[in-house]
Each structure stands twice: as C-alpha cells, then as structure tokens.
Amino acid sequence: MNFENQLALITGGSSGIGLALAKKLAESGADVWILARDSARLESACQEVSAVRRSELQRVGVISADVSDYTKTAKALEAFTASNRIPDLLINAAGVAKPGCFQDMEVSDFHWMMEVNYFGTVHVTRALVPAMIKRRSGHIINISSIAGFLGVYGYSAYGPSKFAVRGFSDVLRSELREYGIRVSVVFPPDTQTPQLEYENQFKPPILKKLDEANTVMTPESVADSILKNAARGRYIITPGFDSTLFYHASNLLGNLTYTLMDFMVAQARRSLNASNHNRKQ
C-alpha cells in the first residue's frame, strides 16, 4: 500500500474503523487529518496517530465538526483546504447505529441515523468534490455496512441509511470517473468498536441470537482490507469472510437470499423459545 505523501481526510476518525484507518495511513507515510465532533476524543486520537507516523515530517491534524450540519462542516472544510490542500483521499467513516424492532424505535432515531450516516457522507463529499473535479484526481471511500445491502433483523433505521450510502456511491462512481476521481464503497461486518458496544445494549433478543454465528473483526483487520483493496482500485470492498459471503450470496441467489434470512430468523426464534421454555421448567 503506497499512500506516502498523500493527504487523507477521515470523518469519524476519532475511534473505531476511522481511527484504525488513520493510523494505518500514518504508518504508510500519509499526512492525516481526522474529523469528528468530540474535541477531547479528537485530540487523544491525534496523539495516537502521530505516534505511529513513519516520519516526523508527516502532518497530522484534527477538524472538529458535526457532519450532519452542512453549513458548519463546509465552513470547517473550507478553512482546512485553505491552510492545506484538497485531500487526495477522503474516507467517510462517520456513522451511528441504534438497533431495535421497528415498532419500538422512535421516529427521531430514523432521522438521526439518516442525518449522520447518509447526509453526513453527502455533506463532506459535496464540500470537497468540486475542487477534486477541478484538480481531476482523488479517491473517495464511503463506509456502508453489511446492513447496506442486506435487510438485517433489528436494523430498520440503520440499514436504510447505509443502503443510501451504497446508492450514493454507485452514482458517484459513474459520474466522477471522467474527472479521474475513484470511488469505493465498503461493507464491513460486525467490528469490535465502541459503536458496536453501544449497539449491543439495544439489540433485540433475536438479533443477539443471530449474532452468535457472526465473526467479529478487529478495526485493524477491516482497515487493512479497505486500504489494500482501495490501492488496487476496487470499487466494492467486503472485508472478512462474512461480508464477502453475504454480498456474493445476495447477488447470486436473488430472492433466495430472503428465504435464507427468514430461515435464520426462524431458527433464532425457535432457539430463544426453547431456552425460555427450559428456564420455566
């Protein structure tokens, strides 16, 4: 992976996959800026990234902004590019998730996830793409999810926001090719991050049962997969076995994918019912 002397901007870079990507890029010789809301976490993350730089000449910095607010985000990015340059690599990793059965979710939850996950990706990209077009180069990597191509039980709010990221990326890939700008979209599986720990407290029992069959990846493994495949110019990136299997199955099997998902949910429900029955005896 050769990212030496490139300038990377990573949203959601203060933790999880975003932070892992920032550190990998710093190790590869890139200048790295991370964008997130929490100033204290940003500064802590900045120190972690700085500590693994290949050279002290590499620059590492932070941008404090809420990607769901376009006006403030665009202003912050305008100041950033005025002091630096247009990023060679933009990674949209900022995201939030709160699972739950549809009837138990608040309408505000749907708006929150769409504002951060989808519109946050749109806002940052819209602020930077005109200059990338003028320069005629760049690489945009958008982080979706397995739930961005497969309807996963318990993610009626999160899933659609990540489906939207996939649709947005599909159109960007087509439109920006003529300007020399590459686009990649990533579908990570469950990854051991603070976000996953937050999600676990809200997961309905059936989703928890389904999760027992999942392999949870480390942020570092996901970041490795993303950067290796991005360096090869891949558009679709599916880190890990689970993501790759489900992505190809959903494309090859068509409607049979829904039959498989229904079977898995039914199995999980039967297992839960059996466990509850045994506890009552």
N, C-alpha and C positions, 0 to 999 in steps of 0.2 A: 504494500500500500504506500503510494508516494503522494503525500499531501504536504511535502516540505515547501515552505514559503507561501502556502496558500492561506487566505484569511477565511476562517469559518465562523459563522454565527449560529448559535444553537439556542432555540427557545426551550424553556423547561430544562435549562442546563444546570440547575442547582441541585438536582437529585436524580436518582433512577437511571433510566437509559440515557437521558440527556447528559448527565454528568459523566457517565461511563464513556460516551462518545467524545465529550470534551477532553477527557484525559487521554484517550487513545489518539486523538488528533494531535494533542500537545506532544505526546511521545513520538509521533511521526514527523514532527518538525513544523507543524502549522501554527500560525497565530490564531488564538481562540478567544472569542467573546461569547459570554453566556447571558441570556436574558431570562428573567423571572420576576415575580412580584416581591418576594420577601428579601429585603436588603441584607438582613443578617445571614440568611442561608446563602445568598449570593456571594458574600464576602468569604464565608467559610469554604464554599465550593471553589472560589477563585484561588484560594491558597492551595487547595488540593491539586488543582490543575497546574498551577505554577510550579509546584514541587516536582512534577514529572516531565517538565519540558526537556527537550533534547538539548536546547541551548538557552543560555540566559538572554540571548538577543531576541528570542521569541517574545511576542507581546501577548499578554492575557488580560482581559478586562471584563467588566460587567455592565449590563444595562438593566435598570430597574423599571419594569413596565408591566402592565396588565394587558395581555394580548387581546382580551375581549373588548377593550376600549380602543377603537381605531384611531381616533384623533390624537390621543396621548402617545400611543405606540408609534404612529407615523412621525410625530414630532421628535420622539426619542431617537428613532432610527435616522431621521434627517440630521440630527446633531452628531450621531455616531459616524455616518458616512462623510460628513463634512470634516471630521477630525481624522478619519482613517481613509477608507475607500470602500467601494461596493464589495461585499463578500464574494469570494469565489464559490463558497459552499454555504448554502442555507439549509439548516436542518430544523424542521418544525416538529419538535418533540413535546411541546407543552400540551398537557392533557389532564382531564379529571374523569373519574368514574365513580358512580354510586349505583350498585345493583339493587334489585328488588323486584318483586312481582308487579306487573303493570298497575293493578288496581290499588296497590299500596304506595305507589310513587306520587309525589306532589308534582303538579304541572310545572312549578318553578325548577324542579330537578331537570326536566327535559330542556328548558330554556338555558339553564346553567351549562349543561354539557354541550349543547349545540353552540353556545356563545364562545366557550373556551376551545373545544376540540375542532369544530369546523370553522367558525368565523375567525377564531384566533389564527388559524392557519391561513385563511384568506387575507386577513388584515396585514400580517407581516409580509406575506408574499406580494401583495398589491403595493406595499410601500417600497419594495426593492426591485421588482421586476422591470419597471420602465428603464432604470439605469442599467440593468443587466442586458436588456434588449439593445440599448444604445451601445454598450460595450461589445455585444454579440458573444457573450460567454457566461457560463455559470452552471451550477448544478444545484437543484432543489430536491431535498429528500423529505418527504412527508411521512410521518409515522401514523399508520392506521392501527389495525388490530385484527386478530382472527375474527373478532366480532364485527369487523368491517366488510367481510364477505360472506359470513355465515351467521344466521339468526340464532344466537345463543340464549338459552333459557335464562331469564333474570336480567337481561340487558336491553330492555325495551327503550330505555332512554340513551344509554351509552352507544349501543350498536348503530342506530341510525346516524348519530353524529360521526361515527367512523366510516360508515358506508358513504357518507357525504364527502369525507376526505378522499376516499378512493375515487369517487366520481369526479371530483375537482381535479385530482391528479391525472386522471385519464385525459381530460380535456386540455390541461396544461401541457402534457406530453405532446399532444398533437399540434397545439398552437405555437409552442415555443421552439420546436425543432429547427425551423427556418432561421432562427436567430442564434443558433449554436448553443442553446441552453438545454441541458439534460434534466430530466425529471425521473425520480424513483419514488415508489411507494412501498412502505414496509408493513408487513402483517405479523407483528410479534405474537408469540403465545404468552401465557402467564409468565411474568418475570418477577423475581424477588426484589421488589422495590417498596418504598414507603407507601406508594399508591396502592399496591396490592394489599398491604397490611390494613390500610384504611378500608378497602373494599370488603375484606373478609368479615368485618363486623356487621355488614348489611346483607350478606348473601343469604337467600332463602335456602331451606334445607335441601331441596332437590339440586340446586346449583352446587352446594357443598359436596353432595354425593357424587355428582358428575366430575367435580374437580379431583376426586380421588384417583381417577385414571390419567390425569394430566401430568406431564413433566414440566416442572417449573425451572425456567432457565435463569442464569445469573445475568445481571445487566452487562457485565463484561463480555459474556458469550454472545449476547444479542448485538452489542456494539461491534464486535469483531466481524460477525456475519454481515452487518449493514455496510461497514466500510470496505470489506473485501469485495462484496458484490457491486457496491457503488463504483469502486475503482475499475471494475470490469465493464461498467456501463449498463448494468442490469436495470430494467425498469421495475419488474416485480421482484421483491426481496422477501423471502419467507424463512426467517431464522428458525432453526431447530426442526426436529422430526415432525412434531405435532402440526405446526403451521404449514409445513410443506405437504404433509399427507392430506390435511383437510382442504387446502387450497386446490390441489390437483383432483381430489375426490369431488369437490363441489363443481368443478368444471367438466370432469369426465362423466360423472354419474347423473348430472342434471337433477330431475325430480326425485331420483332415488336417494339423493342426499337428505331430503326432508323425511323420507321414510326411515333412514338410518338415525336421524336426530330424534324422531318420535320414539323409535325403539329404545334409544339410550335413556331418554327421559322416563319412559315407562318402566324400564329396568330400575332406574334410580328410585322411582316412586314405590315400586314393589319392595325394594330393599329397605326403604325407610319404614313402610307399613309393617314389614316383618319384624324389624327392630323394635318398633313401638309395641307390637303385639307381645313380643317376648318379654319386654320390660313390665308389661301389665300382669303377666302370669306369675 
